[in-house]
Amino acid sequence: MPAVDFRAEDFLGRIQAVVGERYVVTDASEIDHFATDHRGRYHGTALAIVRPGSTAEVSGVVKLCAEHGVAVTPQGGNTGLCGGATPLTNRPSILMRLDRLNRVREVSPIDDTITVEAGCVLADIQAAAAGVDRLFPLSLGAEGSCQIGGNISTNAGGIAVLRYGAMRSLVLGLEVVLADGSVFNGLRRLRKDNAGYDLKQLFIGAEGTLGIVTAAALKLSPAIKSRTVAMVQMASVEDALTLFERTRKTFGERISSFEIIGSSYMDFVLKYVANTSMPFEQKADWYVLIEAGEANTGADLAGAMEELLGPALEGGLVSDAIIAGSLAQEEALWRLRHGVTGEFKVAGKTMSHDTSVPVSCQPEFTQAVEKGVLEAYPDANVMMVGHIGDGNIHVVVLFPHERFADAAAFDAAADEIDAIIDDIAIGLGGSITAEHGVGTSYRKRMARTKDPFELALMRRVKAALDPDGLMNPEKIFLPTAH
């Protein structure tokens, strides 16, 4: 708690002395803008927005916050989907935006590494890697505005996890400011380091609750010089997994994406997303998008794709297929998968889920979820899309705007649908969140489904690194009774 004689004006004056007066924003409208999450579901408040320009400034600000008992909510591009970067605590707090920490500190082609600050936009890191003929493989819909610190703090996944892994697999080292303002300097660029605990992994996926990531050393990969993208129509998820096995035999490690789109989701995209069109003459129950690539300029990947899909078409595993013949066609196919941004809010009331199950369990998961939700809510539009190659299926349940009398009725239905989906996922050995994190949205669901001992261990880690609970409070864990 803040000191008894805490005065916000004096405290902010000391913060200004660290970062500069212009980088401490107290305008109410600007605070309201950044204290509202990407989806507009959560509206927080803060004493100020603070924009430090260096690790030393982050450290100085956090030290003052620790001294005065002021909470810190770190924020990158504010593109998260679970309210993890929204200041929602009742205690005095600041919103720390990291956009000024946007420097690429070092690029080493020989090491295949890039060292960047937390506020670097993902697309800029991709471009910096491309500038030395390398690839930074993390790719997701918000890459033009999300920042790498947020990607690390949520262990972002994206469309290339199948080949390159999620953020945990891409981080070699981290620099982190801890709750007392001290700096953990673990920016090592080593592929192998077995000297004790791998401390950086504590902060990846911790959503700023253990400390503030200020810089990272990241893995690079060879640039992709040849690529093929195809979309196929299929009758079932079981058939999709059969094709997945064949695709792995054909392309091996060259396959980067194997995405699935349900018919209702495809219908939604075609209706609401601009510049989209159906690439097939007939509709199907499921659509699969495949991408493979390699560093060899002369690789005939399109030929390999034809050899894969020809027998699949002849044998009836695939009902129709298209192989992109140009970059424009590739982008058009990917737009069917990634085109949705704010359209759900226009179309109605939605409940979104980010579930993962073992790859082999996806047929059972999708069937059970559709059956369970529709039995409880026959008027629901159950849409599914996701990364079938790594077991991450996003379920979106859509209702008309007028379906619920008030917010309480909507929340009650959302809780019931959450329980239906979560129980199926956990029963199959899955997780309630695969790549979006917990934030605020999934706290209750995690508390209900996570093993109590595992939750207790997490709380012990939190208490050890942030004993006063000042780092991004009210995230991940539900408040405990006192």
C-alpha positions in Angstrom: 0.0 0.0 0.0 1.2 3.6 -0.6 2.7 5.5 2.3 0.3 7.3 4.5 1.7 10.7 3.4 1.6 9.7 -0.3 0.9 12.7 -2.6 0.3 11.9 -6.2 1.6 15.3 -7.4 4.9 14.9 -5.5 5.3 11.3 -6.7 4.7 12.2 -10.3 7.2 15.1 -10.0 9.9 12.6 -9.0 8.9 10.4 -12.0 9.3 13.4 -14.2 12.8 13.9 -12.9 13.7 10.4 -14.1 12.1 10.4 -17.6 11.4 14.0 -18.4 8.2 16.0 -17.9 6.9 15.4 -21.5 7.0 11.7 -20.9 4.6 11.7 -17.9 1.1 12.1 -19.3 -1.7 13.0 -17.0 -4.3 14.1 -19.6 -7.5 12.2 -18.7 -8.6 11.5 -22.3 -5.2 10.1 -23.2 -5.1 7.9 -20.1 -8.6 6.6 -20.9 -7.5 5.7 -24.5 -4.5 3.7 -23.4 -6.2 2.3 -20.3 -8.8 0.6 -22.5 -8.0 -2.8 -23.9 -7.8 -3.7 -27.6 -11.3 -5.2 -27.7 -12.9 -2.4 -25.6 -14.0 -4.8 -22.9 -11.9 -3.4 -20.0 -11.6 0.2 -19.0 -8.9 1.0 -16.4 -7.4 4.1 -14.8 -4.0 5.3 -13.7 -2.3 8.2 -12.1 -0.3 8.8 -15.4 1.1 7.2 -18.5 4.9 7.0 -18.1 7.1 6.5 -21.2 10.7 5.7 -20.2 13.3 5.9 -22.9 15.9 3.4 -21.5 16.4 0.5 -19.2 17.9 2.8 -16.7 14.8 5.0 -16.7 12.5 2.0 -16.4 14.6 0.9 -13.4 14.4 4.4 -11.9 10.6 4.6 -12.3 10.1 1.1 -10.8 12.3 2.0 -7.8 10.1 5.0 -7.1 7.0 3.0 -7.5 8.3 0.4 -5.0 9.2 3.1 -2.6 5.8 4.6 -2.7 3.7 1.4 -3.1 2.5 2.3 -6.6 1.6 -0.5 -9.0 2.9 -0.7 -12.5 1.1 -2.0 -15.5 3.5 -2.4 -18.5 2.1 -2.0 -22.0 3.5 -2.5 -25.5 1.3 -2.1 -28.5 -1.9 -2.8 -26.5 -3.0 -5.5 -29.0 -3.6 -8.3 -26.5 -6.9 -10.1 -26.4 -7.2 -10.8 -22.7 -6.9 -7.5 -21.0 -3.4 -8.2 -19.7 -2.1 -4.7 -20.4 -5.0 -2.7 -18.9 -4.5 -1.1 -15.4 -7.4 -2.5 -13.5 -6.2 -2.3 -9.9 -7.9 -0.2 -7.2 -4.5 0.9 -5.8 -2.6 3.9 -7.1 -0.9 2.8 -10.3 0.9 4.0 -13.4 0.6 2.7 -17.0 4.1 2.2 -18.3 4.3 2.3 -22.1 7.5 1.0 -23.6 7.2 2.3 -27.1 10.3 4.6 -26.7 12.5 1.5 -26.1 12.5 0.8 -29.8 16.2 0.3 -30.7 17.7 -2.6 -32.5 20.9 -3.0 -30.4 22.7 -5.6 -32.5 22.2 -7.9 -35.4 24.7 -10.8 -35.9 24.2 -12.9 -39.0 27.0 -15.2 -38.0 25.3 -15.9 -34.6 21.8 -15.8 -36.2 20.7 -13.4 -33.5 19.1 -10.0 -33.1 19.1 -8.1 -29.9 16.2 -5.6 -29.6 14.5 -3.5 -27.0 11.0 -4.3 -25.8 9.2 -1.5 -27.6 10.3 -2.6 -31.1 7.4 -3.4 -33.3 7.3 -7.0 -34.5 7.2 -6.0 -38.2 10.3 -3.8 -37.7 12.2 -6.7 -36.2 11.2 -8.9 -39.2 12.4 -6.1 -41.5 15.7 -5.8 -39.7 16.3 -9.5 -40.0 15.4 -9.4 -43.7 18.0 -6.7 -44.1 20.8 -9.2 -43.3 19.1 -12.0 -45.3 17.6 -13.7 -42.2 14.1 -14.4 -40.9 12.6 -13.7 -37.6 9.7 -16.2 -37.9 7.2 -14.9 -35.4 4.2 -13.8 -37.4 0.7 -12.8 -36.4 -2.2 -10.6 -37.4 -1.1 -7.6 -35.2 2.6 -7.7 -36.3 2.4 -4.1 -37.6 1.6 -2.7 -34.2 2.4 -5.3 -31.5 5.7 -4.9 -29.7 8.2 -7.6 -28.9 8.0 -7.1 -25.1 4.3 -8.0 -25.2 5.0 -10.9 -27.5 7.5 -12.2 -25.0 5.3 -11.5 -22.0 2.4 -13.5 -23.5 4.6 -16.2 -25.1 3.0 -15.3 -28.5 2.5 -18.1 -31.0 1.3 -17.1 -34.4 1.2 -18.9 -37.7 4.7 -20.5 -37.8 4.8 -22.3 -34.4 4.7 -25.6 -36.3 8.2 -25.0 -37.7 9.8 -22.5 -35.4 8.0 -22.8 -32.0 6.3 -20.1 -29.9 8.1 -17.2 -28.3 9.8 -19.4 -25.7 11.7 -21.2 -28.5 12.8 -17.9 -30.0 14.3 -16.1 -27.0 18.0 -16.7 -26.1 18.3 -14.0 -23.4 16.4 -11.3 -21.6 17.0 -8.1 -19.8 14.3 -7.5 -17.1 13.6 -4.8 -14.5 12.4 -6.5 -11.4 9.8 -5.3 -8.8 12.4 -3.5 -6.7 14.0 -1.7 -9.7 17.0 -4.0 -9.9 18.0 -5.2 -13.4 18.4 -8.8 -14.4 20.9 -8.7 -17.3 20.6 -12.1 -19.0 21.1 -10.9 -22.6 23.2 -13.9 -23.5 23.1 -15.0 -27.1 24.0 -18.6 -26.4 22.4 -21.6 -27.9 23.7 -23.7 -25.0 23.9 -22.6 -21.4 23.5 -25.1 -18.7 24.8 -23.1 -15.7 21.9 -23.3 -13.3 18.2 -22.3 -13.6 17.1 -20.9 -16.9 15.8 -17.7 -15.3 14.6 -16.0 -18.5 11.9 -18.6 -18.9 10.2 -17.3 -15.7 9.5 -14.0 -17.5 8.3 -15.4 -20.8 4.5 -15.8 -20.6 4.4 -14.1 -17.2 2.5 -11.1 -18.6 4.6 -8.5 -16.7 3.6 -9.9 -13.3 7.2 -10.8 -12.3 9.0 -7.9 -13.9 9.2 -5.7 -17.0 11.1 -7.1 -20.0 13.2 -4.3 -21.5 15.3 -6.1 -24.1 15.7 -9.5 -25.7 18.3 -11.5 -27.6 16.3 -13.5 -30.3 17.0 -16.3 -32.6 17.1 -15.7 -36.4 16.6 -18.3 -39.1 17.6 -18.5 -42.8 15.5 -16.3 -45.0 12.8 -18.2 -47.0 13.6 -17.9 -50.7 11.1 -20.5 -52.1 7.5 -20.9 -50.9 4.3 -22.6 -51.8 0.8 -21.9 -50.4 -2.3 -24.0 -51.0 -5.8 -24.3 -49.7 -7.9 -27.4 -49.8 -11.5 -28.4 -49.0 -12.2 -31.4 -46.7 -15.1 -33.2 -45.0 -13.7 -33.6 -41.5 -11.0 -32.8 -39.0 -10.0 -36.5 -39.1 -9.3 -36.1 -42.8 -7.3 -32.9 -42.1 -5.0 -34.9 -39.7 -4.5 -37.6 -42.4 -3.5 -34.9 -44.8 -1.2 -33.4 -42.1 0.6 -36.7 -41.8 1.1 -36.9 -45.5 2.2 -33.2 -45.6 4.9 -33.8 -43.0 6.2 -36.8 -45.0 6.4 -34.7 -48.1 7.8 -31.5 -46.7 9.4 -32.4 -43.4 10.7 -29.4 -41.5 9.9 -27.1 -44.5 6.2 -27.0 -43.5 5.6 -23.8 -41.5 1.8 -23.5 -41.3 -1.1 -26.0 -41.4 -4.2 -24.0 -40.6 -7.9 -25.0 -40.5 -11.0 -23.0 -41.1 -14.5 -24.2 -40.3 -17.4 -23.6 -42.7 -19.2 -21.1 -40.5 -16.0 -19.1 -39.9 -15.4 -19.0 -43.6 -18.9 -17.8 -44.2 -18.4 -15.1 -41.7 -15.2 -13.9 -43.3 -16.7 -13.8 -46.8 -19.7 -11.8 -45.5 -17.9 -9.3 -43.2 -14.3 -9.0 -44.3 -13.5 -6.7 -47.3 -11.5 -7.9 -50.3 -12.2 -11.6 -49.7 -13.7 -14.1 -52.1 -14.4 -17.8 -52.2 -11.6 -19.6 -54.1 -13.7 -22.7 -54.8 -16.9 -23.3 -56.7 -18.6 -25.2 -53.9 -18.7 -24.8 -50.1 -17.2 -27.4 -47.7 -17.3 -28.3 -44.1 -13.6 -27.6 -43.5 -10.8 -25.7 -45.3 -7.1 -26.3 -44.7 -4.4 -23.7 -45.6 -0.9 -25.1 -46.0 2.4 -23.2 -46.4 5.9 -24.6 -46.8 9.2 -22.8 -47.6 12.9 -23.2 -47.7 16.1 -21.2 -48.1 17.0 -22.7 -51.5 15.9 -20.3 -54.3 15.5 -23.1 -56.8 13.4 -25.5 -54.8 10.3 -26.7 -56.6 7.9 -26.6 -53.7 4.9 -26.0 -55.9 5.7 -29.3 -57.7 6.0 -31.1 -54.3 2.6 -29.6 -53.3 1.1 -31.0 -56.5 2.5 -34.4 -55.8 1.0 -34.2 -52.3 -2.5 -33.0 -53.3 -2.9 -35.0 -56.6 -3.4 -38.4 -54.8 -5.4 -36.8 -52.1 -7.9 -35.5 -54.7 -8.0 -38.7 -56.6 -8.6 -40.7 -53.4 -11.3 -38.4 -52.1 -9.4 -37.2 -49.1 -9.6 -33.7 -50.5 -12.6 -32.5 -52.5 -11.0 -29.5 -54.1 -7.6 -27.7 -54.0 -5.9 -24.5 -55.2 -2.2 -23.8 -55.2 -1.3 -20.1 -55.3 0.4 -19.1 -58.5 1.5 -15.6 -57.4 2.1 -13.5 -54.3 -1.3 -11.9 -54.7 -3.0 -15.3 -54.6 -1.0 -16.2 -51.5 -2.1 -13.1 -49.8 -5.7 -13.6 -50.8 -5.7 -17.1 -49.3 -4.1 -15.9 -46.1 -6.7 -13.1 -45.9 -9.4 -15.7 -45.5 -7.5 -16.9 -42.4 -6.3 -13.7 -40.9 -8.7 -11.0 -42.3 -10.9 -10.7 -39.2 -10.0 -7.8 -36.9 -13.0 -5.8 -35.5 -15.7 -7.5 -37.6 -16.9 -9.6 -34.7 -18.0 -6.6 -32.8 -19.9 -5.3 -35.8 -21.7 -8.7 -36.3 -22.8 -9.3 -32.8 -21.9 -10.5 -29.3 -19.0 -12.9 -29.3 -17.2 -15.2 -26.9 -13.7 -16.1 -28.0 -11.6 -19.0 -26.9 -7.9 -20.0 -27.4 -7.9 -23.7 -26.6 -5.2 -26.3 -27.2 -5.4 -30.0 -27.1 -3.1 -32.8 -28.3 -3.0 -32.8 -32.1 -4.6 -36.2 -32.2 -7.5 -35.1 -30.0 -8.7 -32.3 -32.3 -11.5 -34.3 -34.0 -13.0 -35.3 -30.7 -12.6 -31.7 -29.4 -14.3 -30.0 -32.3 -17.2 -32.4 -32.4 -17.8 -32.3 -28.6 -17.6 -28.5 -28.5 -20.0 -28.0 -31.3 -22.4 -30.5 -29.8 -22.1 -29.2 -26.2 -22.5 -25.5 -27.1 -25.5 -26.0 -29.5 -27.3 -28.2 -26.9 -27.0 -25.4 -24.4 -27.6 -22.6 -26.9 -29.2 -23.8 -30.1 -29.2 -20.2 -31.6 -25.4 -19.9 -31.3 -23.2 -19.6 -34.3 -20.2 -21.8 -33.4 -17.2 -20.9 -35.5 -13.8 -22.6 -35.4 -10.4 -21.7 -36.8 -6.9 -22.3 -35.8 -3.5 -24.0 -36.0 -4.4 -27.6 -36.4 -0.7 -28.5 -36.9 0.0 -27.6 -33.2 -3.4 -28.4 -31.7 -4.6 -24.8 -31.1 -8.2 -24.4 -32.1 -9.9 -21.0 -31.6 -13.6 -21.3 -30.9 -15.7 -18.2 -31.5 -19.4 -18.3 -30.4 -21.4 -15.5 -32.0 -24.9 -14.3 -31.0 -27.0 -11.4 -32.4 -26.5 -8.1 -30.6 -30.0 -8.2 -29.1 -29.7 -11.8 -27.8 -29.0 -10.9 -24.2 -31.1 -8.5 -22.1 -28.1 -7.0 -20.3 -24.4 -7.5 -19.5 -25.2 -9.8 -16.6 -27.1 -12.2 -18.9 -24.3 -12.2 -21.4 -21.7 -12.9 -18.7 -23.8 -15.8 -17.3 -24.0 -17.3 -20.8 -20.3 -16.8 -21.4 -19.4 -18.5 -18.1 -21.6 -21.5 -19.1 -20.0 -21.7 -22.5 -16.5 -21.3 -21.1 -17.2 -24.3 -18.8 -18.5 -26.4 -21.6 -15.4 -25.8 -23.7 -12.9 -25.9 -20.9 -14.1 -29.1 -19.5 -13.8 -30.8 -22.9 -10.3 -29.4 -23.4 -9.1 -30.4 -19.9 -10.6 -33.8 -20.2 -8.5 -34.3 -23.3 -5.3 -33.2 -21.6 -5.5 -29.7 -23.1 -5.2 -26.1 -21.9 -7.7 -23.2 -21.8 -5.2 -20.8 -23.4 -2.6 -21.6 -26.0 -1.2 -18.3 -27.1 -3.3 -15.4 -25.9 -2.2 -15.6 -22.2 -4.4 -15.3 -19.1 -4.6 -11.6 -18.5 -7.9 -10.6 -16.9 -10.2 -12.5 -19.2 -9.1 -16.1 -18.3 -8.3 -15.7 -14.6 -11.5 -17.4 -13.4 -11.2 -20.1 -16.0 -7.7 -20.9 -15.0 -8.5 -20.9 -11.3 -11.3 -23.4 -12.0 -9.3 -25.8 -14.2 -5.7 -25.6 -13.1 -4.3 -28.1 -10.6 -4.4 -26.3 -7.2 -0.8 -27.4 -6.4 0.4 -25.9 -9.7 -1.4 -22.7 -9.0 0.1 -22.6 -5.5 3.6 -23.0 -7.0 2.9 -20.1 -9.4 1.9 -17.9 -6.4 5.1 -18.8 -4.6 7.1 -17.6 -7.6 5.1 -14.4 -7.7 5.6 -13.8 -4.0 9.3 -14.4 -4.2 9.9 -11.9 -7.1 7.1 -9.4 -6.3 6.3 -9.6 -2.6 4.3 -6.4 -2.6 2.2 -7.3 -5.6 3.1 -4.2 -7.6 3.9 -5.8 -11.0 0.8 -5.8 -13.2 -1.6 -6.6 -10.3 -5.0 -8.4 -10.8 -3.6 -10.4 -13.7 -3.4 -14.2 -14.1 -4.5 -14.8 -10.5 -7.9 -14.2 -8.9 -7.5 -12.0 -5.8 -7.1 -14.1 -2.6 -9.4 -13.6 0.4 -7.8 -11.7 3.3 
